[in-house]
Amino acid sequence: MLTADSHVHSEWSWDTGGPHSEASGTMAATCEQAQRIGLPALVFTEHFDFEETWRAGTEEFPVAASRHINEAGYLVPPPLDVEGYFAAIAGCRRLFPDLTILSGVEFGQPHLVEDRARQLVDLTRFDRINGSLHTLPVGPDRAEPVTLYRWWDPDDVMSAYLDEVPAMLASTTFEVFTHLDYAVRHWPLEQAGPFDPRRFEEQFRAALRAIAESGRALEMNTRRLSSWLPQWWTEEGGRAVSFGSDAHVPTALASGFPEAQHMLEHFGFRRGRRPEHLWTR
């Protein structure tokens, strides 16, 4: 049986088509896909970026995201329409009564904007809050790893990313640390060769240890399925995991989940009483 997909985006995320577009990645279409593949539960964790801009190039992002880059070369993500989002959640719960649909957000850089977010939004309304580290400081600005790989040595990008993890854990708003291997996604193969996690093992382990000591769960993001991550998580004291496809279109929902579940069972993690519960050991 598939576990819940706890990292799913729909038209309410700024890097998809948007709620007024004709994009196929709608919340309803994703729920239909869940029923087709036998997924019992999912969490719509829309992007939640608060009053932050970062330097970017249009060639680095898909069209849906690059349209938010201004003339000065800064990506300015629009705020989540919280009320519209919750209305869509309620509508899908009526349309798909047999599917467990939870609300949530992917909170980007929560350690930088936690106070502001709490002033504007009641975070307790969400069933799940994932915390994501998408950007790193560049002088007075910030930028994503995919951008920084054009400017910095790849090793420096990876090291800077992992070094900021403990700072992000100062935020008390989120319960799951998502895609710790985010900086690996756009690793510059032509420039640096295949990515070898063993070169950064000490820093990965330090980051995993800090996450475990904070009492949080680690997301097994199935866009990249690597055995070293759950192994090191287990060895550094990790006790809980969630599973997330990071799907931005319905067809990516729960991608790689059977393999990921078998892998986590190998490392001693067991499912909870309900599909949407974290796996623990």
KABEL-V214584 format. One record per pair of residues at least 24 apart in sequence whose C-alpha atoms are under 7 Angstrom apart, sorted by the first residue. I is the first residue (numbers start at 1). J is the second residue. Records with the same first field share a line. If there is no record, write none. Layout:
BEGIN
I: J / J
END
This chain:
BEGIN
2: 39 / 257 / 258
3: 275 / 276
4: 39 / 40 / 41 / 42 / 275 / 276
5: 41 / 42 / 43 / 243 / 244 / 245 / 254
6: 42 / 43 / 242 / 243 / 244
7: 43 / 44 / 45 / 244 / 245 / 246
8: 43 / 44 / 45 / 245 / 246 / 247 / 248
9: 44 / 45 / 46 / 246 / 247 / 248
10: 46 / 248
12: 46 / 80 / 85
13: 46 / 47
14: 47 / 65 / 77 / 78
15: 64 / 65
16: 64 / 65 / 248
17: 64
24: 249
25: 248 / 249 / 250
28: 92
29: 250
30: 250
33: 250
40: 99 / 100 / 275
41: 99 / 100 / 101 / 275 / 276
42: 100 / 101 / 102
43: 101 / 102 / 103 / 104
44: 102 / 103 / 104
45: 103 / 104 / 105 / 106
46: 104 / 105 / 106
47: 105 / 106 / 107
48: 79 / 80 / 105 / 106 / 107 / 108
49: 77 / 79 / 107 / 108
50: 79 / 113 / 117
54: 141 / 142 / 143
55: 141 / 142 / 143
56: 143 / 147
60: 146 / 147
102: 127
103: 127 / 128
104: 128 / 129
105: 129 / 130
106: 130 / 131 / 132
107: 131 / 132
108: 132 / 133 / 134
109: 133 / 134 / 168
110: 168 / 171
111: 168 / 170 / 171
114: 171
129: 174 / 175 / 176
130: 174 / 175 / 176 / 177 / 178
131: 174 / 176 / 177 / 178
132: 177 / 178
136: 161
145: 183
146: 186
154: 192
158: 183
162: 203 / 204 / 207
165: 207
166: 207 / 210
175: 216 / 217
176: 216 / 217 / 218 / 219
177: 217 / 218 / 219
178: 218 / 219
179: 219 / 221
205: 232 / 236
208: 233 / 236
209: 236 / 237
212: 237 / 238
217: 241 / 242
218: 242
219: 243 / 244
220: 244
221: 245 / 246
222: 255 / 256 / 257
225: 260
230: 264
231: 267
239: 280 / 281
240: 278 / 279 / 280 / 281
241: 278 / 279 / 280
242: 278 / 279
END
